[in-house]
Amino acid sequence: MNALTAQVQAMEDAYAKAEIAKDVDGVMVYYADDVDSYMSDRAPVSTKEALKARMAERLAKDSTHTTPTFKVKELFVGGDYMTEIGSWSDADSTGAEVDHGHYLSIFRKKGDGWECIREMAVSSMPKEKEEMAAEKKKPEM
């Protein structure tokens, strides 16, 4: 189980590195073609192509330069499927945490590796703090 946890953590680290670099194709390596993605305050997305379009738009608009971190908490494996429960956080350029939450990813075995077929993530930050943080980021006129 330690080897599998290390393998999944390496996938999460590669995802974060690609997101920081705004490398959409690097992020998409994580996903299966038939992925379904459920995120806070957004409509669900089905298919890798639809998720890629959403990711490309989000990364192109992102001017916050946050650094994401993902941490594997638990893995549940059964045959050719695995469920990961993890936590995530985003830090600003000073290293201060600006958001954090939890995620659940379901993987399907593919060759010697895994591909994400379902994901769900939520922020644990109270809505008021999110709104206050967004207000602080708005440029003054």
KEDRENZA-835915 format. One record per residue (C-alpha): x, y, z. Coordinates in steps of 0.1 Angstrom, whole numbers. Each point is the difference from the previous one (the first is absolute). Example, Ala and Ser with C-alpha at 12.3 -4.5 7.8 and 13.67 -1.06 7.14 Angstrom:
% residues 2
NODE     c1     c2     c3
NODE    123    -45     78
NODE     14     34     -7
% end
This chain:
% residues 141
NODE     c1     c2     c3
NODE      0      0      0
NODE     29     24      7
NODE     12     -4    -36
NODE    -34      7    -14
NODE     -4     30     23
NODE     34     13    -13
NODE    -12     -6    -36
NODE    -32     20      5
NODE     18     28     19
NODE     24      2    -30
NODE    -30      4    -23
NODE    -14     28     22
NODE     33     17      1
NODE      3     -1    -38
NODE    -35     14     -3
NODE      9     29     23
NODE     33      7    -19
NODE    -19      0    -33
NODE    -26     24     14
NODE     26     24     13
NODE     16      0    -34
NODE    -34      5    -16
NODE      7    -32    -20
NODE    -36    -11     -9
NODE     13    -32    -18
NODE     21     -9     30
NODE    -30      3     23
NODE    -22    -21    -24
NODE     24    -30      3
NODE    -17     -7     33
NODE    -34     -6    -16
NODE    -18    -27    -20
NODE    -19      9    -32
NODE    -33     -7     18
NODE      6     21     31
NODE    -27     17     19
NODE     10     30     22
NODE    -20     16     28
NODE     13     32     15
NODE    -14     25     24
NODE    -21     27    -15
NODE      3    -14    -36
NODE    -21    -22    -22
NODE     13    -35     -4
NODE     22     -8    -30
NODE      0    -32    -19
NODE     28    -12    -23
NODE     37      9     -1
NODE     -5     24    -28
NODE    -26     21     19
NODE     22      0     31
NODE     30     10    -20
NODE    -19     30    -14
NODE    -11     10     35
NODE     35     -4     13
NODE     16     19    -29
NODE    -25     29      6
NODE      6      0     38
NODE     38     -1     -3
NODE      0     27    -27
NODE    -20     24     22
NODE     19     -8     32
NODE     21     30     11
NODE      3    -10     37
NODE     31    -22     -5
NODE    -10    -23     28
NODE     19    -32      8
NODE    -23    -31      4
NODE     10    -29     22
NODE    -18    -33      1
NODE      4    -26     27
NODE    -12    -36     -1
NODE    -18     -9     32
NODE    -15    -34     -7
NODE     -2    -25    -28
NODE    -26    -28     -5
NODE      9    -25    -26
NODE    -22    -27    -15
NODE     10    -18    -32
NODE      6     24    -28
NODE    -15     30     19
NODE     13     22     28
NODE    -15     29     20
NODE     22     27     13
NODE    -10     24     28
NODE     23     30      3
NODE      4     36     10
NODE     12     30    -20
NODE     11     35      7
NODE      9     31    -20
NODE     27     23     12
NODE      8     35    -13
NODE     34     13    -10
NODE     10      6     36
NODE    -10    -36     10
NODE    -31     11     19
NODE    -29    -24     -5
NODE    -29     16    -19
NODE    -23    -30     -4
NODE     -1    -36     11
NODE    -24    -30     -3
NODE     -5    -37     -7
NODE     -3    -21    -31
NODE    -11    -35    -10
NODE     14    -16    -31
NODE    -10    -34    -15
NODE     26    -16    -22
NODE      0    -29    -25
NODE     30    -21     -6
NODE     16      7    -34
NODE     31    -21     -8
NODE     25      5     28
NODE    -17     32     12
NODE    -33     16      8
NODE    -23     25    -16
NODE    -26     22     18
NODE    -35     -8    -11
NODE    -20     20     26
NODE     10     29     23
NODE    -17     23     24
NODE     16     28     20
NODE    -13     26     25
NODE     15     29     18
NODE      0      0     38
NODE      4     38      1
NODE    -31     18     12
NODE    -17     18    -27
NODE      4     34     17
NODE     38     -4     -1
NODE     -1     -9    -37
NODE    -20     31     -8
NODE     22     22     21
NODE     31    -15    -17
NODE    -16      7    -34
NODE     -7     36     10
NODE     36      5     10
NODE     13    -13    -34
NODE    -22     24    -20
NODE     20     29    -14
NODE     -9     34     14
NODE    -14     25    -25
% end
